[in-house]
C-alpha cells in the first residue's frame, strides 16, 4: 500500500508482511541532508561516539559506538541539526497518513515523546537481534557515503526470515515489539574515522498520556 504526503511528495510504502512496517525512500531533501551530514561528520572523530553502556544500548549485544542526542542537547535542542531536521518525522500530515493504515499504526498520530540516537557502524560492527518492547514505535533512518564501500549492515529479522538492505536516506518505521538486529559490516581499506561506514539515526517513539 502506498500513501503520499503532498508537501514534498513523500511516498510511504506500507508492508503488512512479515510484520507491519512502513518504508520511505529519500525521506530527507537535499538541504536537510546537508545539515544531517554536517553533524554526522563531526561525530566521526575521536572521542565523540561512546560504547553501549554510555548511550543506553544493550551491553554485550553490540560493539558499535553511538550517542544519545537528547541528553546532550536537552536544554538547547536547536544546536543539533539532527534533532531539528528529524522533527519531519512528526509532521502532522505524515503522522495522520500512517495512522490511517490502522492496525499497529492506529495510534501513530498520538506520538508525543521520542528519543534520538546516532550510531556508526564500521568494519566488524553489528547489533544482535533484540526488541525495544518498551517503545510504541521505532524509526530508523540510514545514511552512507557514495559510492558505497561496505557490505552488510542490513536490518535483519531472523525470527521472520526477513532482511532490509537500508538504502541511503531511507527510513523504516515499525512497532517496538518487532525483534531486529544489524548484520556485521564489512569494509576494506578504510580507516574508522574516514566515515565510509553505515550511519543510523534511530528515533524511539512513544505515545504518552498527556496527563502523565
One Martini backbone bead per residue (centre of mass of N, CA, C, O) as a GRO file, in nm:
protein
  212
    1UNK     BB    1   0.096   0.036   0.023
    2UNK     BB    2   0.037   0.376  -0.074
    3UNK     BB    3   0.151   0.700   0.054
    4UNK     BB    4   0.100   1.055   0.012
    5UNK     BB    5   0.280   1.353   0.075
    6UNK     BB    6   0.245   1.668  -0.061
    7UNK     BB    7   0.475   1.868   0.012
    8UNK     BB    8   0.712   1.635  -0.116
    9UNK     BB    9   0.624   1.365  -0.215
   10UNK     BB   10   0.594   1.148   0.003
   11UNK     BB   11   0.655   0.793  -0.002
   12UNK     BB   12   0.464   0.547   0.162
   13UNK     BB   13   0.530   0.204   0.237
   14UNK     BB   14   0.316  -0.061   0.312
   15UNK     BB   15   0.382  -0.354   0.519
   16UNK     BB   16   0.242  -0.657   0.640
   17UNK     BB   17   0.490  -0.825   0.554
   18UNK     BB   18   0.577  -1.004   0.836
   19UNK     BB   19   0.523  -0.709   0.936
   20UNK     BB   20   0.449  -0.403   1.031
   21UNK     BB   21   0.566  -0.156   0.781
   22UNK     BB   22   0.748   0.144   0.691
   23UNK     BB   23   0.866   0.287   0.376
   24UNK     BB   24   1.107   0.558   0.308
   25UNK     BB   25   1.227   0.715   0.041
   26UNK     BB   26   1.387   0.997   0.041
   27UNK     BB   27   1.306   1.174   0.300
   28UNK     BB   28   1.533   1.376   0.262
   29UNK     BB   29   1.643   1.659   0.158
   30UNK     BB   30   1.913   1.830   0.060
   31UNK     BB   31   1.927   2.032   0.297
   32UNK     BB   32   1.890   1.820   0.522
   33UNK     BB   33   2.138   1.647   0.450
   34UNK     BB   34   2.353   1.859   0.505
   35UNK     BB   35   2.290   1.886   0.807
   36UNK     BB   36   2.335   1.593   0.885
   37UNK     BB   37   2.634   1.564   0.779
   38UNK     BB   38   2.765   1.771   0.961
   39UNK     BB   39   2.715   1.600   1.219
   40UNK     BB   40   2.831   1.325   1.141
   41UNK     BB   41   3.121   1.427   1.090
   42UNK     BB   42   3.173   1.525   1.377
   43UNK     BB   43   3.135   1.234   1.513
   44UNK     BB   44   3.379   1.126   1.315
   45UNK     BB   45   3.564   1.142   1.583
   46UNK     BB   46   3.749   1.143   1.835
   47UNK     BB   47   3.565   1.125   2.132
   48UNK     BB   48   3.242   1.104   2.058
   49UNK     BB   49   3.173   0.820   2.060
   50UNK     BB   50   3.005   0.553   2.240
   51UNK     BB   51   2.934   0.300   2.427
   52UNK     BB   52   2.658   0.131   2.532
   53UNK     BB   53   2.678   0.211   2.844
   54UNK     BB   54   2.659   0.540   2.751
   55UNK     BB   55   2.369   0.523   2.550
   56UNK     BB   56   2.161   0.272   2.610
   57UNK     BB   57   2.256   0.009   2.529
   58UNK     BB   58   2.320  -0.333   2.471
   59UNK     BB   59   2.517  -0.501   2.654
   60UNK     BB   60   2.673  -0.747   2.438
   61UNK     BB   61   2.515  -0.677   2.144
   62UNK     BB   62   2.728  -0.438   2.083
   63UNK     BB   63   3.015  -0.255   1.904
   64UNK     BB   64   2.881   0.006   1.855
   65UNK     BB   65   2.882   0.342   1.827
   66UNK     BB   66   2.729   0.627   2.013
   67UNK     BB   67   2.443   0.859   2.062
   68UNK     BB   68   2.249   1.053   2.290
   69UNK     BB   69   2.110   1.357   2.214
   70UNK     BB   70   1.906   1.462   2.433
   71UNK     BB   71   2.110   1.491   2.668
   72UNK     BB   72   2.307   1.695   2.531
   73UNK     BB   73   2.040   1.886   2.415
   74UNK     BB   74   1.817   1.951   2.636
   75UNK     BB   75   1.837   2.286   2.633
   76UNK     BB   76   1.952   2.288   2.303
   77UNK     BB   77   1.823   2.147   2.033
   78UNK     BB   78   1.903   2.360   1.803
   79UNK     BB   79   2.215   2.266   1.795
   80UNK     BB   80   2.087   2.025   1.642
   81UNK     BB   81   2.031   1.922   1.332
   82UNK     BB   82   1.892   1.648   1.383
   83UNK     BB   83   1.675   1.743   1.597
   84UNK     BB   84   1.549   1.933   1.384
   85UNK     BB   85   1.501   1.760   1.120
   86UNK     BB   86   1.345   1.505   1.262
   87UNK     BB   87   1.060   1.651   1.284
   88UNK     BB   88   0.944   1.533   1.022
   89UNK     BB   89   0.824   1.272   1.157
   90UNK     BB   90   0.599   1.487   1.308
   91UNK     BB   91   0.421   1.542   1.089
   92UNK     BB   92   0.090   1.551   1.066
   93UNK     BB   93   0.051   1.420   0.787
   94UNK     BB   94   0.223   1.172   0.844
   95UNK     BB   95   0.085   1.068   1.098
   96UNK     BB   96  -0.200   1.039   0.976
   97UNK     BB   97  -0.135   0.857   0.734
   98UNK     BB   98  -0.023   0.617   0.902
   99UNK     BB   99  -0.273   0.577   1.088
  100UNK     BB  100  -0.470   0.488   0.849
  101UNK     BB  101  -0.370   0.194   0.831
  102UNK     BB  102  -0.371   0.076   1.108
  103UNK     BB  103  -0.347  -0.116   1.359
  104UNK     BB  104  -0.039  -0.061   1.489
  105UNK     BB  105  -0.079   0.255   1.363
  106UNK     BB  106  -0.324   0.405   1.492
  107UNK     BB  107  -0.134   0.576   1.720
  108UNK     BB  108   0.082   0.751   1.567
  109UNK     BB  109  -0.068   1.042   1.605
  110UNK     BB  110   0.011   1.023   1.934
  111UNK     BB  111   0.289   1.113   1.915
  112UNK     BB  112   0.495   1.273   2.209
  113UNK     BB  113   0.766   1.086   2.225
  114UNK     BB  114   1.136   1.105   2.205
  115UNK     BB  115   1.441   0.935   2.097
  116UNK     BB  116   1.785   1.007   1.992
  117UNK     BB  117   2.011   0.815   1.788
  118UNK     BB  118   2.359   0.774   1.696
  119UNK     BB  119   2.509   0.554   1.454
  120UNK     BB  120   2.823   0.368   1.386
  121UNK     BB  121   2.928   0.144   1.121
  122UNK     BB  122   3.196  -0.063   1.095
  123UNK     BB  123   3.422  -0.285   1.088
  124UNK     BB  124   3.273  -0.557   1.266
  125UNK     BB  125   2.988  -0.437   1.312
  126UNK     BB  126   2.695  -0.476   1.537
  127UNK     BB  127   2.351  -0.614   1.611
  128UNK     BB  128   2.175  -0.795   1.797
  129UNK     BB  129   1.894  -0.939   1.842
  130UNK     BB  130   1.603  -0.738   1.940
  131UNK     BB  131   1.396  -0.551   2.162
  132UNK     BB  132   1.167  -0.247   2.203
  133UNK     BB  133   0.903  -0.291   2.403
  134UNK     BB  134   0.878   0.007   2.542
  135UNK     BB  135   0.805   0.088   2.252
  136UNK     BB  136   0.590   0.169   2.007
  137UNK     BB  137   0.822   0.296   1.812
  138UNK     BB  138   1.037   0.278   1.518
  139UNK     BB  139   1.296   0.491   1.356
  140UNK     BB  140   1.500   0.436   1.070
  141UNK     BB  141   1.788   0.610   0.948
  142UNK     BB  142   1.998   0.611   0.649
  143UNK     BB  143   2.366   0.651   0.597
  144UNK     BB  144   2.599   0.704   0.314
  145UNK     BB  145   2.859   0.699   0.125
  146UNK     BB  146   2.935   0.776  -0.217
  147UNK     BB  147   3.035   0.504  -0.291
  148UNK     BB  148   2.977   0.211  -0.167
  149UNK     BB  149   3.211   0.018   0.065
  150UNK     BB  150   3.004  -0.178   0.195
  151UNK     BB  151   2.891  -0.457   0.370
  152UNK     BB  152   2.614  -0.498   0.512
  153UNK     BB  153   2.412  -0.349   0.759
  154UNK     BB  154   2.154  -0.488   0.792
  155UNK     BB  155   1.825  -0.534   0.859
  156UNK     BB  156   1.732  -0.792   1.083
  157UNK     BB  157   1.481  -1.086   1.091
  158UNK     BB  158   1.505  -1.399   1.186
  159UNK     BB  159   1.212  -1.475   1.281
  160UNK     BB  160   1.109  -1.376   0.967
  161UNK     BB  161   1.302  -1.400   0.728
  162UNK     BB  162   1.419  -1.093   0.715
  163UNK     BB  163   1.545  -0.811   0.502
  164UNK     BB  164   1.700  -0.482   0.517
  165UNK     BB  165   1.923  -0.280   0.329
  166UNK     BB  166   1.946   0.023   0.374
  167UNK     BB  167   1.914   0.282   0.220
  168UNK     BB  168   1.990   0.578   0.125
  169UNK     BB  169   1.773   0.780   0.280
  170UNK     BB  170   1.616   0.578   0.459
  171UNK     BB  171   1.295   0.473   0.612
  172UNK     BB  172   1.191   0.283   0.901
  173UNK     BB  173   0.872   0.175   1.039
  174UNK     BB  174   0.799   0.025   1.366
  175UNK     BB  175   0.733  -0.175   1.603
  176UNK     BB  176   0.890  -0.246   1.911
  177UNK     BB  177   0.827  -0.573   1.911
  178UNK     BB  178   1.027  -0.611   1.688
  179UNK     BB  179   1.267  -0.813   1.598
  180UNK     BB  180   1.614  -0.688   1.575
  181UNK     BB  181   1.908  -0.626   1.361
  182UNK     BB  182   2.267  -0.608   1.271
  183UNK     BB  183   2.471  -0.674   1.038
  184UNK     BB  184   2.781  -0.716   0.957
  185UNK     BB  185   3.036  -0.507   0.877
  186UNK     BB  186   3.219  -0.471   0.560
  187UNK     BB  187   3.551  -0.309   0.528
  188UNK     BB  188   3.803  -0.196   0.318
  189UNK     BB  189   4.036   0.035   0.326
  190UNK     BB  190   3.925   0.180   0.614
  191UNK     BB  191   3.904   0.418   0.823
  192UNK     BB  192   3.697   0.496   1.067
  193UNK     BB  193   3.729   0.829   1.024
  194UNK     BB  194   3.631   0.840   0.716
  195UNK     BB  195   3.313   0.755   0.691
  196UNK     BB  196   3.236   0.460   0.517
  197UNK     BB  197   3.007   0.371   0.668
  198UNK     BB  198   2.715   0.318   0.877
  199UNK     BB  199   2.436   0.514   0.939
  200UNK     BB  200   2.213   0.584   1.230
  201UNK     BB  201   1.887   0.713   1.294
  202UNK     BB  202   1.713   0.684   1.602
  203UNK     BB  203   1.364   0.656   1.684
  204UNK     BB  204   1.201   0.662   1.994
  205UNK     BB  205   0.850   0.596   2.020
  206UNK     BB  206   0.580   0.759   2.199
  207UNK     BB  207   0.251   0.737   2.370
  208UNK     BB  208   0.173   0.972   2.591
  209UNK     BB  209   0.013   1.078   2.850
  210UNK     BB  210  -0.064   1.408   2.900
  211UNK     BB  211  -0.118   1.363   3.221
  212UNK     BB  212   0.188   1.251   3.305
   0.00000   0.00000   0.00000
